[in-house]
């Protein structure tokens, strides 16, 4: 679950709301996810997904944030999370192909839903 946190304002400005990729800061779940993040090794020593769904979700969000910001590269090809090394080019290419296929499928689904809904709106005599 993404939470909204307020940034402290300076010089009387209104607080800025932002969406974070983490759970409640300081929570036990967040703490465990941050510890697990430090244990992610190379391809020879992958970290399995946590069995606790809350910790798993928090860890996946931390990994997503690291990947999105370019701070780190952490991938999972089914055997666990790992940080690819210099000889893991084929694994990275496989991961990227899977991610791009997911993105393509999501785009197709969104476009189809939009077109179908627009068509129904027209049948109802409304404009979308």
N, C-alpha and C positions, 0 to 999 in steps of 0.2 A: 504494500500500500504506500503510495507516495504521500508524503505529508507536506503541509505548508508551514514554513517557518518564517518568522518575521526577522528581518535583519535589523539590527539596531541602527537608528538614524543618527546622523550627525548634524549638528547646528540646526536643530528644530525641524528637519525634513520629515516628511511622512514616512513611516516604515515601508520597506519594499518587501512584497511577498514573492517568494520564489518556491519552486517545486524541487525537492531533493530526491535523490535516488536511494535514500536510506530509510530505515525505520526510525522510530523515536531515538534521537541522540541520547546516549547514555544508558539505553536499555540493555538488558542482559542478552537479548537476541542480537542486537547490533554489535555488542562486545564480542560475542562468540563468532559472528560472521567476520569481523575484523581480524580476529586471531586466526581463523581458518584461511583467510586471504594470505596471511604471511606464510602459511604452510604449503602453498601451491608451488610445486617444483617444476622440473623439466619433464620431458615426455617419458623418461624412464621412471619417474616418481610422481605420477599424477595424483591429484586429490579427488577422492570419490565425493559425490554429492552427499550432503548431510541428510540423515534420516528425518530430522525434525523439519517439518515443512516451513515453519517460520524462519528458522535459521537458513534453510536452503534459499528461500525467497530473498532474504536480506543479502546473502552471499552473492546470488545472481545479480542483484541490483548493484552491488559494489563492483563486481566484475564488469558489468555493463558500463558503469561510470568510468572505470579505468580505461576500457577499450574506446569509449566515445571521446574522451579527452586526450587520448594518445599517451596517457601517463604510463601505460603498460599494455602488453598484449597477453591475454589469457584466453585460451580456447578449450573446447571440449569436443572430442570426436567419439564420445561414447565410453571411453575408458576412464574418464575423469578430467578435471581441469589441469592444464599445464601451461607453462610459459615456453613457447617455441624457441629453440636455439638455432644456431647457424645452419644446421643440417636438416631442419624441419620444414624446408620449403614445400615439399609435396603435401605435408599435413596442412600447412597454412592455405595452400591452394585448394585443397579439398574442403576445408572449413569455409573459405570464402565462396566457393561454388554453392555450398549448402545454404549459406546466408543469403546469397543473391537469388537463389531459387525461392526461398521463403518470401523475400521482398517482392519478387515477381508474382507469386501466388496471392499475396495480400493485396497487391495493386489490382490484379484481375478481379478478385472478390469484391473489393471496394467499388470498382467501376461497374461491375455487374449489378450490385445492390443499388447503386445510384441510378443506373439506367432503368432497372425494373421499377424502382419507386417512382421515378419521373413518369414512366408509362402508366402506372396506376393512378397517379395524380391527374394525368390527362383524362383517363377513363372517368374519374370522379368529377371532371370539369373544373379542376383547380390548376394553379400554376405552382411549380416547385421553386 
